[in-house]
Amino acid sequence: MSDRLFEIEEAGAPISVELDDGGKSSGVEYEDIGERIDVPFDPEKIEVQTRTPTVGLLIKRIKRGTIDLAPDFQRRPGIWTERAQSRLIESLLLRITLPTLYAAEAENDTWAIVDGVQRLSTIARFVDPESIGEPPLRLTGMEYLTEFDGCLFSDLPDRLQIRIEETELVVLLIRFGTPEEVKFNIFARINTGGRPLTRQELRHALIPGRSRTFLQELAATEGFRSATTGSVSPERMSDREMCLRFLSFMLDPPASYSSQDFDGLLRASMHKINSLPEPALAELKEKFLHSMEAAQRIFGPHAFRKRFPGTDRRSPVNKALFEVTSVNLANRTAAEVDHLADHALDIEEKFMALMDDPGFVNSISSGTGDVAKVRLRFLRMDQIFREVLDAG
């Protein structure tokens, strides 16, 4: 299945939309960042090892905190039912080889599991549920070993418990010291269950710390959900990426972006968020909620979406528009927001004119990570607000 589908606007303009894990629209417009690799990777800096630890050893690592399962990083929710998890355990009992796990090694010898979180979590839940803080898995719907339906791990014969604990799993480990951009490039090529990980899923898996929970908190706020009319699916972390983009340009103004590596900017921002004290995070959250309320008051249900002449149909949320609108509104005073909201029709007229400008439309549609396009879209959106404010 394609990673995107096309919705045809009444104005005749096709818009590509991201899909969630169920193959449905995520409510977010597909984005072509247009990144490129300017400097070839040095093969000498890439170290990949194949490990074959036993299930028992992996669970010991989980208990000691040296395996990072990123517990809220659970892809394809609803597919890993009790029956599906039980079938995975049945595969171990039948000595069926499981797919390779992919992990990245951190400085403290911690492994961040990038691909295989659900498989390893399922095994841990069956063998030692306390290690991941989950209720015990009781086998159900077994296909061949039906005599073990209803069994916990402790109910299995000793020989089968030993068989599971001594099963070797293949782990492809990207060693510590491999440059971060190389790690992301390698993992971006991994295909999990027919669909590659999104960039934000990769960031979440490979960059642990406060940024994980902070992005989740912002995406779960009523302010964000209301401003986006609850239409952004959280399944593939598009909502968290949008929040990250807001934070990135709040921490570093658009004028300072010059690397042409938009993904690198977002990764760097997650590291910065990890280092911020809680008062600074609280201030950023306050500005975020201020901008969400302002956007909703000014743009209504069309906030962060493209508009087309002759139709009131809502387009999917556009990440670049979310970024420029939210950041431009975050530092406006309450009085300025009131004035902008009072002149919402003027802003709508100016925005519709902006949507007639091919340069601006291109800056939010294609190659959106390009330095010139980033600066252009921020400048043009700021001009709209300034013109209305200056008009009094």
C-alpha positions in Angstrom: 0.0 0.0 0.0 1.2 3.5 -0.8 2.3 5.8 2.1 0.0 8.4 0.7 -3.3 8.9 -1.1 -4.7 11.7 -3.1 -7.7 13.9 -2.1 -9.0 16.1 -4.9 -10.0 19.6 -3.8 -13.1 21.2 -5.4 -10.7 23.6 -7.0 -9.1 20.7 -8.8 -5.8 20.8 -6.9 -4.6 17.3 -5.8 -3.3 17.0 -2.3 -1.3 14.0 -1.1 -2.2 12.9 2.4 -0.2 10.8 4.9 -1.8 7.5 5.8 -2.0 6.0 9.3 -1.2 2.3 10.0 -4.8 1.3 9.1 -4.4 2.8 5.6 -6.7 5.7 6.4 -6.0 9.4 6.1 -4.0 10.8 9.1 -5.5 14.2 8.5 -2.0 15.6 7.6 -0.8 16.6 4.2 2.1 14.6 2.9 5.2 16.7 2.9 8.2 16.6 0.5 11.0 18.0 2.6 13.4 17.6 -0.3 16.5 16.8 1.7 19.7 15.6 0.1 23.0 14.3 1.3 25.6 16.9 0.4 28.6 15.1 2.0 29.0 11.3 1.5 29.3 9.2 4.6 32.7 7.9 5.5 32.4 4.1 5.5 35.1 3.9 8.2 32.7 5.6 10.7 29.9 3.1 10.2 30.1 0.1 12.5 27.3 -2.4 12.4 27.4 -5.7 14.3 25.2 -8.7 14.3 24.5 -10.1 17.8 22.6 -13.2 18.8 21.6 -12.8 22.5 19.2 -15.2 24.1 15.8 -14.2 25.2 16.9 -14.6 28.8 19.8 -12.1 28.3 17.6 -9.6 26.5 15.1 -9.7 29.4 18.0 -9.2 31.9 19.0 -6.1 29.9 15.4 -4.8 30.0 15.3 -5.3 33.8 18.6 -3.5 34.2 17.5 -0.6 32.0 20.1 -1.2 29.3 17.5 -1.8 26.6 15.3 1.2 25.8 11.9 0.0 24.4 10.5 3.5 24.3 7.3 2.2 25.9 4.9 4.6 24.2 6.5 3.8 20.8 4.0 1.1 19.8 3.4 0.9 16.1 0.3 -0.5 14.5 -2.0 -0.4 17.6 -4.9 -2.9 17.5 -3.0 -5.4 15.4 -1.0 -6.8 18.2 -3.9 -8.4 20.0 -3.7 -11.0 22.7 -4.1 -13.6 19.9 -1.3 -12.1 17.8 1.0 -11.9 20.8 0.2 -15.5 21.7 1.1 -16.6 18.1 4.5 -15.0 18.5 5.1 -17.0 21.6 3.9 -20.1 19.8 6.5 -19.4 17.1 9.2 -19.5 19.7 7.9 -22.8 21.1 7.9 -24.2 17.5 11.5 -22.9 17.0 10.4 -20.7 14.1 13.0 -17.9 13.5 11.8 -14.4 14.2 12.6 -11.4 12.1 15.8 -9.4 12.9 15.7 -6.8 15.6 17.3 -3.5 14.8 19.0 -1.4 17.6 21.3 1.5 18.1 23.9 1.5 20.9 24.2 4.5 23.2 27.2 5.8 25.1 26.3 3.9 28.3 25.9 0.6 26.4 22.1 1.0 26.3 20.4 -0.4 23.2 17.6 1.6 21.7 15.3 -0.8 19.9 14.2 0.8 16.6 12.5 -2.1 14.9 11.1 -5.0 16.9 9.7 -3.1 19.9 6.4 -5.0 19.8 8.1 -8.4 19.3 10.4 -7.9 22.2 7.7 -6.3 24.4 5.5 -9.3 23.8 8.2 -11.8 24.8 9.0 -9.8 27.9 5.4 -9.6 28.8 5.1 -13.4 28.6 8.3 -14.4 30.3 8.7 -11.6 32.9 5.8 -9.1 32.7 7.2 -7.1 35.7 10.2 -6.1 33.6 8.0 -3.9 31.4 5.3 -3.1 33.9 2.6 -5.0 32.0 0.0 -7.5 33.0 1.0 -11.2 32.3 0.2 -12.6 28.9 -2.0 -15.6 29.0 -1.8 -17.6 25.8 -4.9 -17.6 23.7 -5.9 -18.7 20.2 -2.9 -21.0 19.7 -2.9 -22.5 16.2 -0.8 -25.7 16.7 -0.1 -26.0 20.4 -3.7 -25.7 21.5 -3.0 -27.6 24.7 -1.3 -24.5 26.1 -4.3 -22.2 25.5 -4.9 -20.3 28.8 -1.3 -20.9 30.1 1.0 -18.4 31.6 4.8 -18.8 31.3 4.9 -20.4 34.7 2.4 -23.0 33.6 4.6 -24.3 30.8 6.7 -27.4 31.3 10.3 -26.6 32.4 11.7 -27.8 29.1 9.6 -25.3 27.2 10.4 -22.5 29.6 14.1 -23.2 29.0 13.5 -23.4 25.3 12.1 -19.9 25.2 14.8 -18.4 27.6 17.6 -20.0 25.5 16.2 -19.0 22.1 18.6 -16.7 20.3 17.3 -13.6 18.6 19.2 -11.8 15.8 20.0 -8.2 16.6 21.5 -5.9 14.1 23.3 -3.3 16.3 24.5 0.1 15.1 27.5 0.7 17.4 28.1 3.8 19.4 30.3 6.2 17.6 28.5 5.9 14.3 27.5 9.5 13.4 23.8 10.3 14.2 22.9 11.3 10.7 24.3 7.9 9.5 22.2 6.0 12.0 19.1 7.8 10.8 19.9 7.1 7.2 20.4 3.4 7.9 17.2 3.1 9.9 15.2 5.1 7.4 15.9 2.3 4.9 14.5 -0.4 7.2 11.0 -1.6 6.2 8.9 -2.8 9.0 5.9 -4.9 8.1 5.7 -3.3 4.6 5.9 0.3 5.8 9.0 2.3 6.7 9.2 4.1 10.0 8.4 7.8 9.9 11.1 10.3 10.7 9.5 11.2 14.0 9.2 7.6 14.9 12.9 7.3 14.3 13.7 10.4 16.4 11.5 9.1 19.2 13.3 5.7 19.2 16.8 7.1 18.8 16.8 10.2 21.0 15.6 9.3 24.5 15.0 11.9 27.2 12.5 14.6 28.3 11.7 15.6 24.7 9.8 12.3 24.2 7.3 13.0 27.0 7.2 16.8 26.4 6.2 16.4 22.7 3.6 13.9 23.8 2.2 16.3 26.4 1.9 19.2 23.8 0.2 16.9 21.3 -2.3 15.7 23.9 -3.3 19.2 25.0 -6.8 20.3 24.4 -5.4 23.5 22.8 -3.6 21.5 20.0 -6.5 19.1 19.5 -9.0 22.0 19.3 -6.9 24.1 16.9 -6.5 21.1 14.6 -10.1 20.1 15.0 -9.0 16.7 16.4 -8.3 15.6 12.8 -4.6 14.7 13.3 -4.0 11.0 13.9 -1.4 10.3 16.6 -0.6 6.9 15.2 2.5 7.7 13.3 3.6 10.7 15.4 2.7 13.4 12.9 1.2 15.4 15.8 4.5 15.2 17.8 6.5 16.3 14.8 4.3 19.3 14.3 4.9 20.2 18.0 8.6 19.7 17.5 8.7 22.0 14.5 7.1 24.7 16.6 9.7 24.2 19.3 12.5 24.1 16.9 11.8 27.6 15.5 11.0 29.0 19.0 14.5 27.8 20.2 16.3 28.9 17.0 14.7 31.7 14.8 14.1 30.9 11.1 16.9 33.3 10.1 19.4 31.1 11.8 18.5 28.0 9.8 21.2 27.6 7.2 22.2 24.0 7.1 19.8 22.7 4.4 19.3 19.7 6.7 15.8 20.1 8.1 15.8 16.7 9.7 19.1 17.5 11.4 17.5 20.7 12.8 14.6 18.7 14.3 17.1 16.1 15.8 19.2 18.9 17.3 16.0 20.5 18.8 15.1 17.2 20.6 18.6 17.2 22.1 18.1 20.9 23.2 14.7 20.1 24.7 16.4 17.3 26.7 18.7 19.8 28.3 16.2 22.5 29.2 15.0 22.9 32.8 11.3 22.5 33.6 10.6 26.2 34.0 11.9 26.8 30.4 9.7 24.0 29.2 6.7 25.4 31.0 7.2 28.7 29.3 7.4 27.1 25.9 4.2 25.2 26.6 2.5 28.4 27.6 3.5 30.0 24.3 2.4 26.9 22.4 -1.1 27.0 24.0 -1.2 30.8 23.4 -0.5 30.3 19.7 -3.0 27.4 19.4 -5.8 29.6 20.8 -4.8 32.5 18.6 -4.7 30.4 15.5 -8.2 29.0 16.2 -9.6 32.4 16.9 -8.1 33.9 13.7 -8.4 31.1 11.2 -11.2 29.0 12.7 -11.5 25.4 11.4 -9.2 26.3 8.5 -6.2 26.9 10.8 -2.9 25.4 9.4 -4.6 24.4 6.1 -4.4 25.5 2.5 -7.4 27.5 1.2 -8.6 27.5 -2.3 -10.9 30.0 -4.0 -14.5 29.0 -4.5 -14.7 26.3 -1.8 -15.1 26.0 2.0 -13.9 22.4 2.0 -11.2 21.9 4.6 -7.8 20.7 3.4 -5.7 18.4 5.5 -3.4 20.1 8.0 -0.2 21.3 6.4 3.0 20.9 8.5 4.7 23.9 7.1 1.7 26.1 7.6 1.4 24.8 11.2 5.0 25.8 11.8 4.9 29.3 10.4 1.4 30.2 11.8 2.1 28.9 15.3 5.5 30.4 15.6 4.4 33.8 14.2 1.6 33.9 16.7 3.4 32.6 19.7 5.1 35.9 20.6 2.1 38.2 19.8 0.7 39.9 22.8 -2.9 39.2 24.0 -3.9 42.7 22.6 -2.4 42.0 19.2 -4.1 38.6 19.1 -7.4 40.3 19.9 -6.9 42.8 17.1 -6.0 40.1 14.6 -9.1 38.1 15.7 -11.3 41.2 15.2 -9.9 41.5 11.7 -10.0 37.8 10.8 -11.8 38.5 7.5 -8.9 40.8 6.4 -6.4 38.1 7.3 -8.4 35.6 5.3 -8.4 37.8 2.3 -4.7 38.3 2.5 -4.1 34.6 3.1 -6.2 33.7 0.0 -4.1 36.2 -2.0 -1.0 34.5 -0.6 -2.3 31.1 -1.9 -2.4 32.7 -5.3 1.4 33.3 -5.1 3.2 30.3 -6.7 6.4 31.0 -4.7 4.6 30.8 -1.3 2.6 27.7 -2.3 5.8 26.0 -3.4 7.4 26.9 -0.1 4.8 25.0 1.8 4.4 22.1 -0.7 7.7 21.0 -2.2 11.2 20.9 -0.9 10.0 22.5 2.3 13.3 22.0 4.1 15.1 24.3 1.7 16.6 27.3 3.5 15.2 29.9 1.1 11.7 28.4 1.3 11.7 28.2 5.1 12.7 31.9 5.3 10.2 32.9 2.6 7.2 31.3 4.2 8.0 32.8 7.6 8.5 36.2 6.1 5.2 36.2 4.1 3.1 35.0 7.0 4.6 37.6 9.3 3.9 40.3 6.7 0.2 39.4 6.8 -0.1 39.8 10.5 2.1 43.0 10.5 0.0 44.6 7.8 -3.2 44.0 9.7 -1.7 45.3 13.0 -0.2 48.3 11.3 -3.5 49.2 9.7 -4.9 49.8 13.2 
